[in-house]
Amino acid sequence: MSTFQILICNDEQIAYVVEGRETLSVGQTWAFSGSTGEIICGTVIQPSVGIPNFTAATLYNGCGDCLSDTILSFTANTVENICLVLCDDPLSGGTIATQVAAPHPNWTGLYGEQIIQGNAVTLGGPNGLNS
């Protein structure tokens, strides 16, 4: 088995991978599988002696192809729900409240992945203000 250093596609951090089936070439982009099942996309930088925490899974033509295949969406910040007080409840003497998930702004990232802004609310409905 060989250990390689990779550059992770979406955040440019370094990770170590181990590959026993074949030798990875510098410049190749792969989807890598971690011990907890998470998948990351990364490009091989160089052979390494680091401790691996990912194994190579599937070869791609580049980061864009890998990310569009493996990442459907991710959220920026923490998703917030809106708490609504609907009315006074005469049976319990209190009020009835509920939480609703508000529409959040979203856009397409550099590699085609959907990004959701979790700590903001889209005004004016699903298509924005004055839609």
C-alpha positions as CSV (number, residue, x, y, z in Angstrom):
1,M,0.0,0.0,0.0
2,S,1.1,3.5,-0.8
3,T,0.2,6.7,1.0
4,F,-0.4,10.0,-0.9
5,Q,-1.0,13.6,0.0
6,I,-4.0,15.2,-1.7
7,L,-5.4,18.7,-2.0
8,I,-9.2,18.6,-1.1
9,C,-11.2,20.2,-3.9
10,N,-13.7,22.3,-2.0
11,D,-11.6,23.8,0.7
12,E,-8.0,23.4,-0.4
13,Q,-7.0,21.5,2.8
14,I,-4.4,18.7,2.8
15,A,-5.4,15.1,3.5
16,Y,-3.6,11.7,3.4
17,V,-4.9,8.7,1.5
18,V,-3.9,5.1,1.2
19,E,-4.3,3.1,-2.0
20,G,-3.6,-0.6,-2.3
21,R,-5.1,-1.4,-5.7
22,E,-2.8,0.7,-7.8
23,T,-0.4,3.6,-7.7
24,L,-2.0,7.0,-7.9
25,S,-0.5,9.6,-10.2
26,V,0.3,13.2,-9.3
27,G,-2.4,15.4,-10.7
28,Q,-5.2,12.8,-10.8
29,T,-8.5,13.7,-9.1
30,W,-10.3,11.0,-7.1
31,A,-13.3,10.7,-4.8
32,F,-11.9,9.4,-1.5
33,S,-13.8,7.5,1.1
34,G,-13.1,8.1,4.8
35,S,-13.4,5.7,7.7
36,T,-16.8,7.1,8.8
37,G,-18.2,6.9,5.2
38,E,-17.7,10.5,4.2
39,I,-16.7,11.1,0.6
40,I,-14.3,13.9,-0.4
41,C,-12.9,14.9,-3.8
42,G,-9.2,15.6,-4.0
43,T,-6.2,15.9,-6.4
44,V,-3.1,13.9,-5.7
45,I,-0.2,16.2,-4.8
46,Q,2.7,13.8,-4.1
47,P,3.6,10.5,-2.4
48,S,3.7,10.9,1.4
49,V,4.5,9.2,4.7
50,G,1.6,10.8,6.5
51,I,-1.0,8.8,8.4
52,P,-3.9,8.1,6.0
53,N,-7.5,8.8,6.9
54,F,-9.1,8.3,3.4
55,T,-8.8,5.6,0.7
56,A,-9.1,6.2,-3.0
57,A,-12.5,5.3,-4.6
58,T,-13.2,6.6,-8.1
59,L,-11.1,8.4,-10.6
60,Y,-12.6,11.7,-12.2
61,N,-11.4,14.1,-14.9
62,G,-11.2,16.9,-12.4
63,C,-12.6,18.5,-9.2
64,G,-15.8,19.8,-11.0
65,D,-16.8,16.4,-12.2
66,C,-16.0,14.8,-8.9
67,L,-17.9,17.4,-6.8
68,S,-21.0,17.4,-9.0
69,D,-21.2,13.6,-8.6
70,T,-20.6,13.5,-4.9
71,I,-21.9,16.8,-3.4
72,L,-25.5,17.6,-3.8
73,S,-25.6,20.7,-1.5
74,F,-24.2,22.1,1.6
75,T,-25.3,24.8,4.1
76,A,-23.5,28.0,5.0
77,N,-24.0,28.9,8.7
78,T,-26.8,27.4,10.9
79,V,-30.3,26.8,9.6
80,E,-32.8,28.8,11.7
81,N,-36.5,28.1,12.0
82,I,-39.1,30.8,12.6
83,C,-41.4,30.5,15.6
84,L,-44.9,31.6,15.0
85,V,-47.5,32.3,17.6
86,L,-50.7,31.5,15.9
87,C,-53.5,32.2,18.4
88,D,-54.7,32.0,21.9
89,D,-55.8,28.5,22.8
90,P,-59.0,28.7,24.9
91,L,-58.8,25.0,26.0
92,S,-55.3,25.3,27.6
93,G,-55.3,28.9,28.4
94,G,-52.1,29.4,26.5
95,T,-51.1,30.1,23.0
96,I,-50.5,27.7,20.1
97,A,-47.1,28.1,18.6
98,T,-45.4,26.3,15.7
99,Q,-42.1,26.4,13.9
100,V,-41.8,26.8,10.1
101,A,-38.9,26.4,7.9
102,A,-38.4,29.7,6.0
103,P,-37.1,29.8,2.5
104,H,-33.3,30.4,2.5
105,P,-31.2,32.1,-0.2
106,N,-29.4,29.6,-2.3
107,W,-27.0,29.7,-5.2
108,T,-24.8,27.4,-7.3
109,G,-21.1,27.1,-6.2
110,L,-18.0,27.0,-8.4
111,Y,-18.3,23.3,-9.0
112,G,-22.1,23.1,-9.5
113,E,-23.0,22.3,-6.0
114,Q,-26.0,23.9,-4.3
115,I,-25.2,26.3,-1.4
116,I,-27.9,27.2,1.1
117,Q,-27.5,30.3,3.3
118,G,-28.9,28.9,6.5
119,N,-28.9,32.0,8.7
120,A,-30.8,34.2,6.3
121,V,-34.4,34.3,5.0
122,T,-35.4,34.9,1.4
123,L,-37.9,37.8,1.4
124,G,-41.0,37.8,-0.7
125,G,-41.4,34.0,-1.0
126,P,-39.5,31.3,-2.7
127,N,-38.3,33.5,-5.6
128,G,-37.2,36.5,-3.5
129,L,-38.4,40.0,-3.0
130,N,-41.1,41.3,-5.4
131,S,-41.3,38.0,-7.3
